[in-house]
Amino acid sequence: MPAHLARIRAVGGDVLVFFSGPFIRVLAARWVGGDRVAPCRTFMLTTASLSAVGYEHSLTRPVIQLWNDDRHVGD
């Protein structure tokens, strides 16, 4: 597991991370056990969107809970 993911998972509570789109794509892919190359081509993100990762039922089941939510951005 990459060091940055190990540090995030080691926190005993919620973590808020602000990064650019390419990093968030890689983080999401690695979070659920994928590689770091494919997400740059397959995970779409719009400007100022919100995304969230977490767990389903236990720390052994990492999931993407929210992806590319831009409802808060005005028209």
C-alpha positions as CSV (number, residue, x, y, z in Angstrom):
1,M,0.0,0.0,0.0
2,P,1.4,3.5,-0.9
3,A,2.6,5.5,2.1
4,H,0.0,8.3,1.7
5,L,-2.9,5.7,1.8
6,A,-1.4,4.1,4.8
7,R,-1.2,7.4,6.6
8,I,-4.8,8.2,5.7
9,R,-6.1,4.8,6.8
10,A,-4.2,5.1,10.1
11,V,-6.2,8.1,11.2
12,G,-8.9,7.1,13.8
13,G,-11.5,9.4,12.3
14,D,-12.5,11.3,9.2
15,V,-9.9,12.9,6.9
16,L,-10.4,15.7,4.5
17,V,-8.1,15.9,1.5
18,F,-7.9,18.6,-1.2
19,F,-6.0,17.7,-4.3
20,S,-6.0,18.0,-8.1
21,G,-8.1,15.7,-10.3
22,P,-5.2,13.4,-11.4
23,F,-4.2,12.7,-7.8
24,I,-7.8,12.1,-6.7
25,R,-8.2,9.6,-9.5
26,V,-5.2,7.7,-8.5
27,L,-6.1,7.8,-4.8
28,A,-9.6,6.4,-5.5
29,A,-8.3,3.6,-7.7
30,R,-5.6,2.6,-5.2
31,W,-8.2,2.9,-2.3
32,V,-10.2,0.1,-3.8
33,G,-7.2,-2.0,-4.7
34,G,-6.7,-0.9,-8.4
35,D,-3.6,0.3,-10.2
36,R,-2.6,3.9,-10.7
37,V,-2.6,4.0,-14.5
38,A,-6.2,3.2,-15.5
39,P,-8.0,5.8,-13.4
40,C,-6.4,8.7,-15.2
41,R,-8.3,7.5,-18.3
42,T,-11.5,6.1,-16.8
43,F,-12.6,8.2,-13.8
44,M,-14.1,11.5,-15.0
45,L,-14.0,14.5,-12.7
46,T,-15.5,18.0,-13.3
47,T,-14.1,21.2,-11.8
48,A,-15.0,21.7,-8.1
49,S,-16.6,18.3,-7.8
50,L,-16.8,16.4,-4.5
51,S,-15.8,12.7,-4.1
52,A,-15.6,10.5,-1.0
53,V,-14.0,7.2,-0.2
54,G,-14.8,5.1,2.8
55,Y,-15.6,1.6,4.0
56,E,-18.6,-0.7,3.7
57,H,-19.3,-2.5,7.0
58,S,-15.6,-3.0,7.9
59,L,-12.1,-1.6,7.3
60,T,-11.4,-4.5,5.0
61,R,-14.0,-3.3,2.5
62,P,-12.9,0.0,1.0
63,V,-15.4,1.7,-1.3
64,I,-15.9,4.8,-3.3
65,Q,-19.0,6.4,-1.6
66,L,-19.4,9.5,-3.8
67,W,-17.8,10.4,-7.1
68,N,-17.8,13.6,-9.2
69,D,-20.7,15.3,-7.3
70,D,-21.0,18.9,-8.6
71,R,-24.6,19.7,-7.5
72,H,-23.3,22.4,-5.3
73,V,-21.9,24.3,-8.2
74,G,-24.2,27.0,-9.6
75,D,-25.2,27.1,-13.3
